[in-house]
Amino acid sequence: MDTLAAIGIEVAADHVVCLAVDLAGRTLSRRTEYVSVTSATTEDAISCCARLMDQARGEVGHLPIAGVVAAIPGRIAPDGDHVLSAPNLGWDRVPFVSLLREHPALADLSVRAQNDNRLSVLTELDQRPGESFIYIRGYTGVGGAVVIDGELLDGVHGWAGEFGHTVVQPGGDRCLCGRRGCLEAYISYHSLRERAGLGDDVLIDDLIDALARSGDRAEVIGTIGRSLGLAVANAMNVLDVSTVVLSGYLAPIAEEISPVVRETVDRHALAAEAGPITLERSDDLEDPALRGAARAALQPVLSAPGRWIERAARSHMDA
């Protein structure tokens, strides 16, 4: 049924995309604006978000909006309002939700921000009920999630799964977070692009092919595989989980990097003694963080359907 709508928005380094869905998850509106978020001011980037959401709201017509969830590549405060740190966007302690609500067209909407990778894994949970796995996604940065027996591990602050800031080279290259030797410093969108001398006009989805054209593909695969293998080995030793699911720009090259990742894990992970690790490509939908954001925006309806059924009925009567 299309008795209500929910909006998800995703902010990446090179674009902002907004999706409105109905209760069945069908697309009602989708709009993308390519913009260098890292070069834009925070106010301009948030204005872009507000503009796309306002347009999406206009396209869903009379349908009530259950809520808005924004997928952000960074650490979100427990209140879901502040972006504490999003190095790949150049954001630090940005009151994202408060600034969005200042736009008149969005003032009456329920808006929350969540980490993009934790939203991405929601679609994967549907495909792997009851399973335990490590989910790693390459996108604006490198992040992921930990799933144990079908449940997403939150951690004390809701930040569990920050694989991008696992140290793979003590004292190594500087990461955008300000620390040295993080996985992101070697295989993130920004680091890979800069190492290859590519401009910021290279889109995230085209990154791996662009890297291959600019240099030796085997060298690129080796760098990604070895760095990722170290992070995976460390995670396996702590979590005792033997399945790894790759998403984002890591998914299309999963088969290529698999031998290098496995070789590295075999050298460093105790789990290798119990047998080979399972390394899989995510079969998620296109734009998993965006879809996950829209799905999360529907959660208030699923939690209290009676209230929303009544509201939708009133909306139809008024229409």
N, C-alpha and C positions, 0 to 999 in steps of 0.2 A: 504494500500500500504506500501511497505517497502523501500520507496525512500530515507529515512533518518533515523537516529537513535538519541536517547537521552539517557543519562546515569544518573542514580541516585545512590548515595552511602550513606550508613548509618553507622555511627560510634556509637557503643554501648559499654558498659563496658567490655563485654566479647567476642566481635567479630566485624568484619567489613564485610559488605556485599555490593556487587556491582551488579547493574541490568542495562542492556541495553534493550531498547524497540524500536519498530518501531513506525511509525506515528499512527497506530491503537492501540498501547498499547500492542502489542504482544511481548512476551519475546524473545529476540535474544541471550542474554547471561546472566548468573547469576553465580556469584562466591562468596564464603564465606570463610573467614579465621578466625578461632577461635584464639583469642589472648587477653590476659589481657591488655587492653588498659590502665587501671589505673596503672599497674606495668611497662609498657613500657615507654620509653622516648617519648617525643612529636615527635621527629624526626623519631623514629622507627614506631610510629603509622601512621604518615603521609606517610612514605615510603610504608607501607602496603596498604594504600589507593591508592597511585600512582601505585603500582604494579598491584592491582586488576583492576584499570581503564585501564591500558595499555593492560592487557590481554583481557578485554572486548572489547576494541577498535580493537584489532586484530581479534576477533571473528565476528565482524560486517562487516569485509571486506572493500569493497570500499565505503560503505555508508557514506555520510557526517554526522558529529556529530553536532546536533543542539546546544548542550550545556551540561554542567554537573552541577547538584545541589547536594550538600552534606547535609544530615540531621544530625544535631548535637544536642545532649541533653544539650542545654545551651543557654545563651543569646548571640545574634549575633549583632554586630555593625550595624548601619543603612547602612553602605557601603557594607555589605554582605561579607566582607573580613576577619575581625577579629572576633575570638571567644572571647568575653569579659570575660565570665565566664562559665565554664562547670564543676561544682564541682564533679559530679559523674564520670568524666574522669580525674580529677586532673588538668584541664587546666585553665589557667588564662591569659587573654590577649595574646592569641596565634594568630599570623598572618597566619591562616590556609590556606587561598587561595593563598597568596603570596608564602608560602613554597611549596605548591603543584605545582605551576607554575614553580618552579625551576627545576622540573624533566623534562628532555628534551622531553620525549614522550608526555607530556601534555602541552607543551609550547604554542601551537596554539589553545587551547580549551578555550571556555568561561566557567569559573568556578565560582559558587556562593555557599555560605553556608547559610542555613536557619535553624531555630529551628525545631527539629524533630516533635514536637506535632502540630505545625502549618501546617506542611506538611501532617501529618496523617489525619487531619480533612478534607482535600480536597476530599478524597474519600467519606466521610460521607455527605458532602454537596450535592453530586449527588443524594444521597438517600433521602434527606430531603429538597427539593427545597422550599425556602421561609419560612422555619421554624426558630424558635428561640430556642436555647438550649445551655447548658453548656457541654463541651466535656472534659472529664478527662481520661488521659491515664497513666497507670502504666507501666513503662519500666525501663530504666537505672535509672531514677528518677521518679518524678511524675509531670506531667504538663498537659497542655490542651489548650483550646481555647474557646472563646465566640463567638457565632453566633447569630446575631440579624436580623430577617427577611431575612434569607438566605445569609447575608453578614458577612464575618469574621471581627471581631473587632480588629483593629491593636493597638490602643493606640499611645501615642506620639512617643515612641521609637520602636514600633513594638513588644512589650513584653506582650501585654494583654493576660491573661490566665495562668499566672504563679501560678497555684493553689498549687503547691508543696511548695511554700514559704508563704502560708497563715498560720498565727499563730494559732495553735489549743491548745497550752499549754504554756501560758506566762512563760518565765523562765525555760522552760522544757528542754528536751534533745537537745544536740548540733547537728545542721544540718551540712552537709558538706560545706554549703555556709558560715559557720562561725557564723551564728545566732542561737538562741535557740527557740525551740518550734514549728518549721516548720512542716507541714504535712509530708514532706519528711523524717524528723527525726524519723517518726513512721511507715510509710508504704512504703518506697522506697525499691528497690531491696537490696541495701546495708544494710539498717537498719534492715529489716526483716531477712536477712541472718545472720547478726552478732548477733542479739538477740537470734536466735535459735542455734548459735554455728556452723553454716554450713560453709564449705570452699568455696573459690571462684571458685571451679570447678563446682558448681551448676549453670546451665545455667538459664538465665532469664525466658525462656519459661517453665522451670521445677520447678520454685520457689515455687509455692503454694503447689504442691504435695510433694515436699521435706520438706516443713514446716510441713505439716500434718503428715509425717512419723516421724519427729523429736519431735513432741509434741502433745498437745491437739488442734485439728483442731478448736473446738469451741472457744478456747481462741484466736487463730489467727484471725478467722473471726470477733470476737468481737473487737479486737484491730483495725483491718482495718476499720470495719463498723463505730465505734464510731469516730475515727479520721477523716475519710472521711465525715461523717455526719456533723461534726462541720464546715469543710471547705465549704461544699455544702450550709449549712444554712447561713453562712456569705456571700457567693456569691449571694445567692437568695435575701437576704435582700438588697444588693446593686444594683443588676441588674434587679430584678423583672422578673425573668425567672423561669419557673416551671418544665422544662424538663432537665434531666441529662442523658448523654450518656456515658457509661463506655467502655473503650477500653484497649488494652494491657493485662497484667495479671489480671486486674480487671474484664474484660469481662467474662471469664469462671466462675467466682464466683459471678456474679451479683445477681443471685437469692438467693444465700446463705447470702450475706451481706445486701440484700435489707431490711429485717425487722429491722436490727440494724440501718442502715442509716436512714430509715423512722422515727423510734422512736426518733433519735437524732434531725433530722430536725424538727419534730413536736414540740419539746421542744424549739427550738431556732429560727425558721424562721417564719417571718410574712406571707410568702406565704402559710403556712399550713392553715391559716384561710380561704383561698379561695378554699381549697380542697387539696386532697393528691397530692404529687409531682409525676411526671412521671419519673421513673428510668428504663432505658433501656440498653440493651447490644448492643454494636456496631456490625453491620453486615458487617463491612468493609472487604476488601480483606486481605489475608495474607500479613504481612509486610506493613501496611498502610503508614508508614513514608517513606519507600523505594519506594513504588509505587508513593506516593505523590511527592517525589523528582524527579523521572523520568518524572512525569506529568509536574511539574514546569519547568523542563529543556526543555520541548516542547513548552512552552509558547511563546518564540520568533517567532516560526513558525506560531502559531495561530494568533499572533498579526500582522505579516507581511508575509503572505503566498506567495505573488508574488515573493519576493526576494529568498525564499527558493526553490520554484518550479524551478526558473531559475538556481539556484546553483545545484540542483539535476539533472537537465537535462544535465548540463555541465559535471557533475561527470559521468553520464552514457555514455556520448560520449567519455570521456577520458578512460573509463574502457575497 
